[in-house]
Amino acid sequence: MSNEQAKAGTPDATDSGGLDRHRRVLVGQVVSDKMDKTIVVQVMRRYRHPRYRKYINEQVKYKAHDERNDARVGDTVRIIESRPLSRDKRWRLQAVTERAPVV
């Protein structure tokens, strides 16, 4: 088996080879793109309080790796869990699902 054939069977960063099935995927809105190759994504979650039965809106901000600096502020994006990339970054940009309107 040659070296090229051995590399063909190993998953890389773009083709996960089915390893992404256990990774969490979140959808949120980009609130900051000022860093190089990093975006801050705000994910909104709405759930019902178990005791008081009121609906609670919870928002969490995640730092995600954006290799090509594609995402802009206001875009709706899908991020996927990944290995630790820095102290705060544990997510990767998977896709930009909706672009923000240009003002």
N, C-alpha and C positions, 0 to 999 in steps of 0.2 A: 504494500500500500504506500503510495507516494505521499509526500508532505501536503500537496494540494488536495488530495482526496481526504486526508485527515482533517484539514481545515474546513472542508465543505460540510462536514457533519457537525461541527461545533457551532453553537449559537453565538451570535455577536450582539452588539447593542441594538441594532435595528430589527433583527429577526430573533425573537426570544425563544423560538423552538418549542412553544407550548409552556414555557416556564411562568408566563404572566397570569396564569389562571388563578393563582393564590394571592396575587397582588391587588391591593385596593385601588379602585379607580374613582376619582372625584371630579365633579364638574363645578367650576366656579368662575369668578370674574377677576380679571387682572386689575389690581389697584396700584401697582408700581412696576416700572420697567427701567428704573434708573441705574441699576447695577449691570455689569457686563455679564452676559450669559445667565442671568438670574432674574426671575420674575416673582412677585408676591401675588398670590392668588387667594382671594377671599371666598370661602365656601359657606353658604347659608344652609342651615339645617333647621327644620321645623318639626317639633315633636310635642306630644301631649304629656303633661306632667302626670306621673303615676298616682299621686295623691289628690292634687287639687283639680285635675282634669282641664286645666287651662293650657292653651297652646303657647309654646315658648319658641321664640326665634333665637337661634344661637348662630354666631358667626365666628369662624376660626380662620386665621391667616396662615398659609403655608408658603415656604420658599421653594421654588421649583427651578430645575435646571432647564434653560432654554438655549440649546447649543447654537442655533443660527440667529438668535435675537429676533424671532418672528413675531412674537406677541407684543401688543401695544396696550396701553391703559384703556380699559373698557371692553376689551375682547372677552368673549366667553370661551373658556378653554377646558380641556380634559387633561388631568394630570394622573400619573400612575406612580405607585410606590416603588422606590428603588433602594439601592444600598446607600449608606451615608456618603455624600459627596463633599460635605464640609460640616462645620459645627451645627448649622441650622438646616441645611438642605438634605431632605430625605425623599424628594419627589422629582419626577422628570415630566416635562411637557410631552404629552402624547399627540395632541392635535388641537388646532384652533377651530372650534366648532362654529363660532359666529364672530364676525368682525364688528368692531364699534363703528358707528357712523362718523364720517369725517366732518368736522365742523369748520 
